[in-house]
């Protein structure tokens, strides 16, 4: 018990890094994902081709590789980022691609008649997207987004590769220093607590949208 | 008065109709009848600005009229779709007030008052706070009518208003259409239901499938 209290502060400071990567990635990638998703359903082909290439690159290569590339590779072409912004940059780029595909699916499942009835009611395109399409898409995509959100908590552990001190790294350091598995068990418990809270929040979100069918 | 002059529409070389001309007098009911696949709905989509004409002209009170271009605030053509296309995430009241508020810039109070009045007229006053999934087919249709009327259109169009309803509800739709006529509304009804057309029409127009 004493040992746990002794290592807990370092684990919690690691958890803070994990949460901050998680939070800022979501804040950036969700709106960007919606915009890229809209782009993927647009009729302008060259634009769509570029976005598809981007999605393919981001989903087709490991996030770990992308992290390494942003932090160690980009400086070679004169684009240097600090560790933390580099991690956020790679995470947002990667998660935007996944969210974009989810939003694309949601957008395509909206009945074209909804756009038409908005059009004869004289709503502009953006009013239609904001007031008619987005609320319906959000309800449809929530379960899939939730999946990615849970994944993001665990994926954030990849930042150790560019030397950021997150939760997993804090546990690893303690384990190799003190030759005990206790820190890693604690790390597991903290991850489980975080995902439990998220699962609860996501379920509340889904319930919030259950007032209509 | 809405006048269509020598209008032609085709999709990928397939002619839907050619050199079609038609006049609708103010306050009257025009029924467009014909077999399915004959282009009735396409005509309605052209009039409401959802499709572009290949050739020909539309005149509204003698002035050239392009429903696609006229995206300003004077809503001219209202449409009641076959499957209604209510917005599922909005209540009945919100469905009706959304467009007047966004497109006509009406205040919330004005829009809500007008909507409640329409709901009362269409005997839906107690349904204002329900969501579309909680309504029957006939009720959904009346909400769609109220939503179109809230934009104060000069002409109201219906696409197959009887097809999604039980036979008993046909008379109810008929009553509503005639009630709107009495109030001076010009209406275009696209239907394959001959009997229904004969009961309400001042003028019927038959669209024949084109021989290719």
Boltz contact constraints between the chains, C-beta under 6 A:
constraints:
  - contact:
      token1: [A, 113]
      token2: [B, 85]
      max_distance: 6.0
  - contact:
      token1: [A, 116]
      token2: [B, 50]
      max_distance: 6.0
  - contact:
      token1: [A, 117]
      token2: [B, 85]
      max_distance: 6.0
  - contact:
      token1: [A, 120]
      token2: [B, 48]
      max_distance: 6.0
  - contact:
      token1: [A, 120]
      token2: [B, 79]
      max_distance: 6.0
  - contact:
      token1: [A, 121]
      token2: [B, 99]
      max_distance: 6.0
  - contact:
      token1: [A, 122]
      token2: [B, 75]
      max_distance: 6.0
  - contact:
      token1: [A, 122]
      token2: [B, 103]
      max_distance: 6.0
  - contact:
      token1: [A, 123]
      token2: [B, 102]
      max_distance: 6.0
  - contact:
      token1: [A, 127]
      token2: [B, 102]
      max_distance: 6.0
  - contact:
      token1: [A, 132]
      token2: [B, 87]
      max_distance: 6.0
  - contact:
      token1: [A, 135]
      token2: [B, 89]
      max_distance: 6.0
  - contact:
      token1: [A, 136]
      token2: [B, 89]
      max_distance: 6.0
  - contact:
      token1: [A, 212]
      token2: [B, 88]
      max_distance: 6.0
  - contact:
      token1: [A, 212]
      token2: [B, 89]
      max_distance: 6.0
  - contact:
      token1: [A, 212]
      token2: [B, 131]
      max_distance: 6.0
  - contact:
      token1: [A, 213]
      token2: [B, 133]
      max_distance: 6.0
